[in-house]
Each structure stands twice: as C-alpha cells, then as structure tokens.
Amino acid sequence: MTPRQNAQPAPLAAPTASDSGLFLPLRTAVVLLTALVLGLVIGGLTAFAGAHPDAVAIAGLTAAGASTGALRTLIQ
C-alpha cells in the first residue's frame, strides 16, 4: 500500500473590489421585492373585492410572477 497524503483544501481567494459580499445583486433584490409588493397589492385588492381565498392567492402569485419579467427589463 502507498501512504496517503493528507488532502488540504484549496485556500479561499481574497475578496476583490467587485465582490461586496451581498447575497443577491442589488438589481435582483429590487426586482424581487417590487414583484412581491405588486403581488401583495393585487392579492389585497382581490380580497377586498370579496373573492374566494384560493382566487386571492392565485391572483397575487400570478401578478408577482408575471411582473418579474417586465421589471427585469425595466429596472437597469
């Protein structure tokens, strides 16, 4: 048998100037947060209209999902 070498993990690279340590880029966070707010607003308006809670959830999720594509192109 040959002796095994201890596997050493590769050292972590030093952070660069462009790496700010954010979990998400700012643009992505703004798009997702705006889509969330729009989904909540549409869901709330649907609830105030007296719709069934299932319809409220579907309306809010649809509005949030549909707005992400448009917001992605609008927010640059």
LUMBA-231542 format. One record per residue (C-alpha): residue number from 0; x, y, z. Coordinates in steps of 0.2 Angstrom, whole numbers. Layout:
<nodes>
resi->NUM; x->X; y->Y; z->Z
...
</nodes>
This chain:
<nodes>
resi->0; x->0; y->0; z->0
resi->1; x->6; y->18; z->-3
resi->2; x->5; y->31; z->10
resi->3; x->-9; y->43; z->8
resi->4; x->-6; y->62; z->8
resi->5; x->-17; y->72; z->18
resi->6; x->-29; y->82; z->7
resi->7; x->-28; y->100; z->10
resi->8; x->-42; y->111; z->5
resi->9; x->-38; y->125; z->-8
resi->10; x->-36; y->142; z->1
resi->11; x->-50; y->154; z->-2
resi->12; x->-47; y->168; z->-14
resi->13; x->-46; y->185; z->-7
resi->14; x->-62; y->196; z->-10
resi->15; x->-60; y->208; z->-24
resi->16; x->-66; y->225; z->-26
resi->17; x->-81; y->220; z->-36
resi->18; x->-86; y->207; z->-23
resi->19; x->-97; y->217; z->-10
resi->20; x->-102; y->201; z->0
resi->21; x->-121; y->203; z->-5
resi->22; x->-131; y->188; z->-6
resi->23; x->-141; y->194; z->-21
resi->24; x->-136; y->208; z->-33
resi->25; x->-145; y->224; z->-29
resi->26; x->-155; y->224; z->-46
resi->27; x->-161; y->206; z->-42
resi->28; x->-166; y->211; z->-25
resi->29; x->-176; y->226; z->-31
resi->30; x->-185; y->216; z->-45
resi->31; x->-190; y->203; z->-32
resi->32; x->-195; y->215; z->-19
resi->33; x->-205; y->225; z->-31
resi->34; x->-214; y->209; z->-38
resi->35; x->-218; y->204; z->-20
resi->36; x->-226; y->221; z->-17
resi->37; x->-236; y->220; z->-33
resi->38; x->-242; y->203; z->-29
resi->39; x->-247; y->208; z->-12
resi->40; x->-256; y->223; z->-18
resi->41; x->-266; y->213; z->-32
resi->42; x->-270; y->200; z->-19
resi->43; x->-276; y->213; z->-7
resi->44; x->-287; y->221; z->-20
resi->45; x->-294; y->204; z->-25
resi->46; x->-298; y->200; z->-7
resi->47; x->-307; y->217; z->-4
resi->48; x->-317; y->213; z->-20
resi->49; x->-324; y->198; z->-10
resi->50; x->-316; y->184; z->-20
resi->51; x->-313; y->166; z->-13
resi->52; x->-296; y->165; z->-4
resi->53; x->-290; y->152; z->-17
resi->54; x->-293; y->165; z->-30
resi->55; x->-284; y->179; z->-20
resi->56; x->-269; y->168; z->-19
resi->57; x->-269; y->164; z->-37
resi->58; x->-271; y->182; z->-42
resi->59; x->-257; y->188; z->-31
resi->60; x->-245; y->174; z->-36
resi->61; x->-249; y->177; z->-55
resi->62; x->-246; y->196; z->-53
resi->63; x->-230; y->193; z->-44
resi->64; x->-224; y->180; z->-57
resi->65; x->-229; y->190; z->-72
resi->66; x->-222; y->206; z->-66
resi->67; x->-204; y->199; z->-63
resi->68; x->-201; y->198; z->-82
resi->69; x->-207; y->216; z->-85
resi->70; x->-197; y->223; z->-70
resi->71; x->-181; y->214; z->-75
resi->72; x->-181; y->223; z->-92
resi->73; x->-187; y->240; z->-85
resi->74; x->-175; y->241; z->-70
resi->75; x->-157; y->243; z->-76
</nodes>
